[in-house]
Amino acid sequence: MATQTESTTDMGVGLALALGAVAAIGAAMMFIGAPDITAAWGFAIAMIFSALAVVGLHLYWD
């Protein structure tokens, strides 16, 4: 009986890690600039790049 396994490519993992790192920087900006506009930009960066990390994994899924 043949089984099918799914794995991600190296590009998918690398892309997700790179975008996840940028999202983590955005989250740090959110923490550092708490009551200021910097926190809003940090939140925007974290949300956009975390969503792109998930999309990158889905695009390069074998």
Phi and psi in degrees as a GROMACS rama.xvg file:
@    title "Ramachandran Plot"
@    xaxis  label "Phi"
@    yaxis  label "Psi"
@TYPE xy
-86.3648  138.601  ALA-2
-116.899  148.52  THR-3
-108.358  126.969  GLN-4
-111.41  148.16  THR-5
-115.229  137.855  GLU-6
-144.973  158.092  SER-7
-88.109  155.382  THR-8
-83.2906  167.341  THR-9
-63.8608  -35.1071  ASP-10
-65.8994  -39.6625  MET-11
-63.6629  -42.5473  GLY-12
-68.159  -44.27  VAL-13
-63.4155  -40.7425  GLY-14
-64.1657  -43.6205  LEU-15
-64.5941  -39.5534  ALA-16
-67.0203  -41.6482  LEU-17
-65.1987  -45.6591  ALA-18
-69.3735  -32.9744  LEU-19
-65.9432  -35.2003  GLY-20
-65.9113  -40.9806  ALA-21
-66.0266  -37.2624  VAL-22
-64.9164  -37.1063  ALA-23
-66.6816  -36.7647  ALA-24
-63.8745  -40.4821  ILE-25
-62.6001  -38.6498  GLY-26
-66.6979  -36.0062  ALA-27
-66.4096  -38.7684  ALA-28
-61.5561  -37.0349  MET-29
-62.6686  -41.1047  MET-30
-71.3115  -40.7216  PHE-31
-72.417  -43.3073  ILE-32
-97.8841  44.2435  GLY-33
-44.6428  -61.8514  ALA-34
-91.9116  13.6212  PRO-35
-114.058  178.146  ASP-36
-67.0336  -22.1861  ILE-37
-61.2369  -36.0225  THR-38
-64.7852  -37.8049  ALA-39
-66.2199  -42.8947  ALA-40
-66.1745  -37.7717  TRP-41
-62.5384  -40.9876  GLY-42
-63.8487  -42.6243  PHE-43
-63.1507  -43.829  ALA-44
-63.6049  -45.0816  ILE-45
-62.4139  -43.0414  ALA-46
-68.903  -44.5268  MET-47
-65.7827  -47.8334  ILE-48
-76.1096  -27.1062  PHE-49
-70.482  -38.1046  SER-50
-66.1693  -39.359  ALA-51
-66.2432  -31.4324  LEU-52
-65.1008  -41.0647  ALA-53
-67.3034  -41.5325  VAL-54
-63.6802  -40.2969  VAL-55
-61.5615  -39.5665  GLY-56
-65.4301  -39.9795  LEU-57
-70.7607  -33.5693  HIS-58
-70.1852  -35.7538  LEU-59
-105.018  26.4469  TYR-60
-81.3456  128.571  TRP-61
